[in-house]
């Protein structure tokens, strides 16, 4: 049975471990960790995927509380504009991070004594680049997104740039923790981030700060970075370097990173540009309705994404099991996803009613469509991760380009006709159109790999 190093060492040490002052606390923590370890599957692929999925669900659950408070403490226009600004920030952060999150997941497990150097270099490059693209975006706001003109204010503009750079590192630290098999720590840092957001949001509401949503997001990011990187650099990285002193440089490392980054830009554009299309086409109120539906529906996409990250980490260690792991993720994630889709489709009106009657009235159909789109997205996501592990980077890029073009093109066509519902229809149609050929010709991508994937 796979278990973390801390759990195994604590179990060997027994209840008497530790000094009299701290032994009781350590025994209690050990008991909790051991209990959680027994509840989770023993297979590393599924165990780590479950923990990452739990982290996403916790983050989404507390994040929903954040938006619940935001919709009650701020008017719909402020919510719509703030979410659109955050969507832009997330897009810029994903441009700036050069897809080094997936790069770290793929290569950090085999980086050995170069782990810290690779991680810090990734932080520096991605933070600098994301800050630069954020500055350019703020300068071009009057042309690209006139409704976000409030970002031209010096203080808010600086906050926006800093939040974009900070979110880049936030994403990379999650990738590093995943690669080093510390998914439980991802849960902890997401809880810190979510709790800090809510506290800062309340402070902004008390002070009647219209930009309180954006400011609270930025402040919470810095709190999370301090906590997570202290644990990462003081414990996880040194432990990994001690246990894996040898490392080999994989061939064509830069070409892999460049191709993976190119594909990720199109994938993230599909995820983050639709709220801006809704804002520009239909206005702030309808942007708020779609944005909240997307926040809830995207949880299902994240569950699959997390299982895929676990798939890549395990395939690096056991490349001969790529097909077995791919099929395992498809079956296991499909079962979880079907249950989640059922809950959201049935409960959409009541879930959205928590945020106000306007959301339940206007966003129910969109949320149901986004939930259904998560089902074909399972096949798309697993295919991308399998092909990434096999270094079939042309197909990795091609699939993500196809999804982006279909989502944005269909949204642009359908929003004027169907209103905000058109964005949900666009997502469902796009995912089905991409998944259909993957299902029909699955034998062409889900095949055994030859040789090492490291």
BELMO-V421238 format. One record per backbone hydrogen bond with DSSP energy under -1.0 kcal/mol. CO is the residue of the C=O (numbers start at 1). NH is the residue of the N-H. E is the energy in kcal/mol with one decimal. If there is no record, write none. Layout:
CO|NH|E ; CO|NH|E
//
This chain:
4|8|-2.3 ; 5|9|-2.7 ; 6|10|-2.2 ; 7|11|-2.5 ; 8|12|-2.0 ; 9|13|-2.2 ; 10|14|-1.8 ; 14|17|-1.5 ; 19|23|-3.3 ; 22|26|-2.5 ; 23|27|-2.5 ; 24|28|-2.1 ; 25|29|-2.5 ; 26|30|-2.9 ; 27|31|-2.4 ; 28|32|-2.2 ; 29|33|-2.7 ; 30|34|-2.9 ; 31|35|-2.2 ; 32|36|-2.5 ; 33|37|-2.6 ; 34|38|-2.0 ; 35|39|-1.4 ; 36|40|-1.4 ; 42|2|-1.4 ; 43|47|-3.1 ; 44|48|-2.6 ; 45|49|-1.5 ; 46|50|-2.8 ; 47|51|-2.4 ; 48|52|-2.5 ; 49|53|-2.4 ; 50|54|-3.0 ; 51|55|-2.3 ; 52|56|-2.1 ; 53|57|-2.6 ; 54|58|-3.0 ; 55|59|-2.6 ; 56|60|-2.9 ; 57|61|-3.0 ; 58|62|-2.8 ; 59|63|-2.3 ; 60|64|-2.5 ; 61|65|-1.5 ; 62|66|-2.0 ; 63|67|-2.3 ; 64|68|-2.4 ; 65|69|-2.6 ; 66|70|-2.3 ; 67|71|-2.6 ; 68|72|-1.0 ; 69|73|-2.6 ; 70|74|-2.2 ; 75|79|-2.2 ; 76|80|-2.9 ; 77|81|-2.6 ; 78|82|-2.6 ; 79|83|-2.7 ; 80|84|-2.0 ; 81|85|-2.3 ; 82|86|-2.5 ; 83|87|-2.7 ; 84|88|-2.2 ; 85|89|-2.3 ; 86|90|-2.7 ; 87|91|-2.3 ; 88|92|-2.7 ; 89|93|-2.6 ; 90|94|-2.2 ; 91|95|-1.9 ; 92|96|-2.8 ; 93|97|-2.3 ; 97|100|-2.6 ; 99|103|-1.6 ; 100|104|-2.6 ; 101|105|-2.1 ; 102|106|-2.1 ; 103|107|-2.5 ; 104|108|-2.6 ; 108|111|-1.8 ; 111|114|-2.2 ; 112|115|-1.6 ; 114|118|-2.6 ; 115|119|-2.4 ; 116|120|-2.8 ; 117|121|-2.2 ; 118|122|-1.8 ; 119|123|-2.3 ; 120|124|-2.5 ; 121|125|-2.4 ; 122|126|-2.3 ; 123|127|-2.6 ; 124|128|-2.0 ; 125|129|-2.2 ; 126|130|-2.6 ; 127|131|-2.1 ; 128|132|-1.8 ; 129|133|-2.3 ; 130|134|-2.0 ; 131|135|-2.1 ; 132|136|-2.1 ; 133|137|-2.1 ; 134|138|-2.5 ; 135|139|-2.1 ; 136|140|-1.5 ; 138|141|-1.0 ; 140|143|-1.4 ; 140|144|-2.8 ; 141|145|-2.2 ; 145|148|-2.3 ; 146|149|-1.4 ; 148|151|-2.2 ; 149|152|-2.1 ; 150|153|-1.5 ; 153|157|-3.3 ; 154|158|-2.4 ; 155|159|-2.2 ; 156|160|-2.5 ; 157|161|-2.4 ; 158|162|-2.6 ; 159|163|-2.6 ; 160|164|-2.0 ; 161|165|-2.1 ; 162|166|-2.6 ; 163|167|-2.6 ; 164|168|-1.4 ; 165|169|-1.5 ; 166|170|-2.3 ; 167|171|-2.3 ; 168|172|-2.0 ; 169|173|-2.7 ; 170|174|-1.4 ; 171|175|-1.9 ; 172|176|-2.4 ; 173|177|-2.5 ; 174|178|-2.2 ; 175|179|-2.5 ; 176|180|-2.0 ; 177|182|-3.2 ; 178|181|-1.6 ; 183|187|-1.4 ; 184|188|-1.7 ; 185|189|-2.5 ; 186|190|-1.9 ; 187|191|-1.9 ; 188|192|-2.1 ; 189|193|-2.2 ; 190|194|-2.5 ; 191|195|-2.6 ; 192|196|-2.4 ; 193|197|-2.1 ; 194|198|-1.9 ; 195|199|-2.1 ; 196|200|-2.4 ; 197|201|-2.4 ; 198|202|-2.3 ; 199|203|-1.8 ; 200|204|-2.2 ; 201|205|-2.3 ; 202|206|-2.4 ; 203|207|-1.7 ; 204|209|-2.9 ; 205|208|-1.1 ; 209|212|-1.9 ; 211|215|-2.4 ; 212|216|-2.5 ; 213|217|-1.8 ; 214|218|-2.1 ; 215|219|-2.5 ; 216|220|-2.3 ; 217|221|-1.7 ; 218|222|-1.4 ; 219|223|-1.6 ; 220|224|-2.4 ; 221|225|-2.4 ; 222|226|-1.8 ; 223|227|-1.8 ; 224|228|-2.8 ; 225|229|-2.2 ; 226|230|-1.2 ; 227|231|-1.7 ; 228|232|-2.7 ; 229|233|-2.5 ; 230|234|-1.7 ; 231|235|-1.8 ; 231|236|-1.6 ; 232|237|-2.8 ; 235|239|-2.0 ; 236|240|-2.2 ; 237|241|-2.5 ; 238|242|-2.1 ; 239|243|-2.1 ; 240|244|-1.7 ; 252|256|-1.9 ; 253|257|-2.2 ; 254|258|-2.5 ; 255|259|-2.2 ; 256|260|-2.7 ; 257|261|-2.3 ; 258|262|-2.2 ; 259|263|-2.1 ; 260|264|-2.1 ; 261|265|-1.8 ; 262|266|-1.1 ; 263|267|-1.8 ; 264|268|-2.8 ; 265|269|-1.8 ; 266|270|-1.8 ; 267|271|-1.5 ; 268|272|-2.4 ; 269|273|-2.4 ; 273|277|-2.1 ; 274|278|-2.6 ; 275|279|-2.4 ; 276|280|-2.6 ; 277|281|-2.2 ; 278|282|-3.2 ; 279|283|-1.4 ; 283|287|-1.6 ; 284|288|-2.1 ; 285|289|-1.8 ; 286|290|-2.5 ; 287|291|-2.7 ; 288|292|-2.1 ; 289|293|-1.7 ; 290|294|-2.7 ; 291|295|-2.3 ; 292|296|-1.8 ; 293|297|-2.8 ; 294|298|-2.7 ; 296|299|-1.2 ; 297|300|-1.2 ; 298|302|-2.2 ; 299|303|-1.8 ; 300|304|-1.3 ; 301|305|-2.1 ; 302|306|-2.8 ; 303|307|-1.9 ; 304|308|-2.1 ; 305|309|-1.9 ; 306|310|-2.0 ; 307|311|-2.0 ; 308|312|-2.2 ; 309|313|-2.1 ; 310|314|-2.3 ; 311|315|-2.3 ; 312|316|-1.8 ; 314|318|-2.4 ; 318|321|-2.0 ; 319|322|-1.5 ; 321|325|-3.0 ; 322|326|-2.6 ; 323|327|-2.6 ; 324|328|-2.2 ; 325|329|-2.5 ; 326|330|-2.0 ; 327|331|-2.5 ; 328|332|-2.7 ; 329|333|-2.6 ; 330|334|-1.7 ; 331|335|-1.7 ; 332|336|-1.9 ; 333|337|-3.1 ; 334|338|-2.3 ; 335|339|-1.6 ; 336|340|-2.1 ; 337|341|-2.9 ; 338|342|-2.1 ; 339|343|-2.1 ; 340|344|-2.2 ; 341|345|-2.9 ; 342|346|-2.3 ; 343|347|-2.6 ; 344|348|-1.3 ; 347|351|-2.6 ; 348|352|-2.5 ; 349|353|-1.7 ; 352|355|-1.7 ; 353|356|-1.1 ; 356|360|-1.5 ; 357|361|-2.1 ; 358|362|-2.1 ; 359|363|-2.5 ; 363|367|-2.4 ; 364|368|-2.1 ; 365|369|-2.2 ; 366|370|-2.4 ; 367|371|-2.2 ; 368|372|-2.2 ; 369|373|-1.9 ; 372|375|-1.3 ; 373|377|-1.4 ; 376|380|-1.7 ; 377|381|-3.0 ; 378|382|-2.4 ; 379|383|-2.2 ; 380|384|-2.1 ; 381|385|-2.2 ; 382|386|-2.7 ; 383|387|-2.6 ; 384|388|-2.2 ; 385|389|-2.3 ; 386|390|-1.7 ; 387|392|-2.7 ; 388|391|-1.1 ; 391|393|-1.3 ; 392|396|-1.7 ; 393|397|-2.5 ; 394|398|-2.5 ; 395|399|-2.5 ; 396|400|-1.5 ; 397|401|-2.4 ; 398|402|-2.3 ; 399|403|-2.2 ; 400|404|-2.1 ; 401|405|-2.6 ; 402|406|-2.2 ; 403|407|-2.7 ; 404|408|-2.5 ; 405|409|-2.2 ; 406|410|-2.5 ; 407|411|-2.1 ; 408|412|-2.4 ; 409|413|-1.7 ; 410|414|-2.6 ; 411|415|-2.5 ; 414|418|-3.4 ; 415|419|-1.7 ; 419|422|-1.6 ; 420|423|-1.1 ; 421|425|-2.2 ; 422|426|-2.3 ; 423|427|-1.9 ; 424|428|-2.2 ; 425|429|-2.6 ; 426|430|-2.5 ; 427|431|-2.4 ; 428|432|-2.0 ; 429|433|-2.4 ; 430|434|-1.8 ; 431|435|-2.5 ; 432|436|-2.2 ; 435|439|-2.3 ; 436|440|-2.3 ; 437|441|-2.6 ; 441|444|-1.7 ; 442|445|-1.2 ; 442|446|-2.7 ; 445|447|-1.3
//
